[in-house]
Amino acid sequence: MGRAFKPAPFSCNILGSRAGPGRPGRGTGGHPHRMSPEGSPAMLNCTTHEVGGILVITLEDAGQSVDDRQSSHRETLYKLVQSRQDSRFAVDLSSLDYITSADIGFLISLRRRVDAMKGKVIFFGISAYIRDTLATMRLLPLFPLADDLDAAIEQLPPNLP
């Protein structure tokens, strides 16, 4: 039997917008794309911690420019998710009031990886605007939702032996 994996708190940056030079800095509905102070595409900041064996992934607007490390940060998060023996995850979106297509792609990829390992992921703290965006795109059924972390934890009972 292998040794139980106990991750340390983790932090990464994930691409948040494909807006760039020559492209408007505003999304549909008048919502601004996340842009760094320099005007380049901004990333999501990703941090993790555990609550009762559940890996909680918090996504926030990082306000930093995209660089070549972005892809490796995303892959590091995927490896962390896939290496866990406890396959319960809660994703905190409460700090985001806008979501780009790149963000949605990241969330779908994360969901697929958790599904492939027969795990469960709950997304919580979603804003009304993001909920409406996902509903309009007919993607809302892909994202099991909870209002807050406590409600997410309730939907993630301990794994049965």
HUQUIQUI-V944157 format. One record per backbone hydrogen bond with DSSP energy under -0.5 kcal/mol. NH is the residue of the N-H (numbers start at 0). CO is the residue of the C=O. Records with the same first field share a line. If there is no record, write none. Layout:
# HUQUIQUI-V944157
NH: CO / CO
This chain:
# HUQUIQUI-V944157
6: 4
11: 45
13: 43
15: 41
16: 41
22: 19
26: 30
29: 26
30: 27
32: 24
34: 32
35: 39
36: 62
38: 35
41: 33
42: 63
43: 13
44: 59
45: 11
46: 57
47: 9
48: 55
50: 53
53: 50
54: 87
55: 48 / 53
56: 54 / 89
57: 46 / 55
58: 56 / 91
59: 44
61: 42 / 59
62: 42
65: 40
69: 66
71: 67
72: 68
73: 69
74: 70
75: 71
76: 72
77: 73
78: 74
79: 75
80: 76
81: 77
82: 78
83: 79 / 80
86: 84
88: 119
89: 54
90: 121
91: 56 / 89
92: 90 / 123
94: 58
95: 92
103: 99
104: 100
105: 101
106: 102
107: 103
108: 104
109: 105
110: 106
111: 107
112: 108
113: 109
114: 110
115: 111
116: 112 / 113
117: 114
118: 113
119: 86
121: 88
122: 143
123: 90
124: 145
130: 126
131: 127
132: 128
133: 129
134: 130
135: 131
136: 132
137: 134
138: 133
139: 133
141: 138
142: 139
143: 141
145: 122
151: 147
152: 148
153: 149
154: 150
155: 152
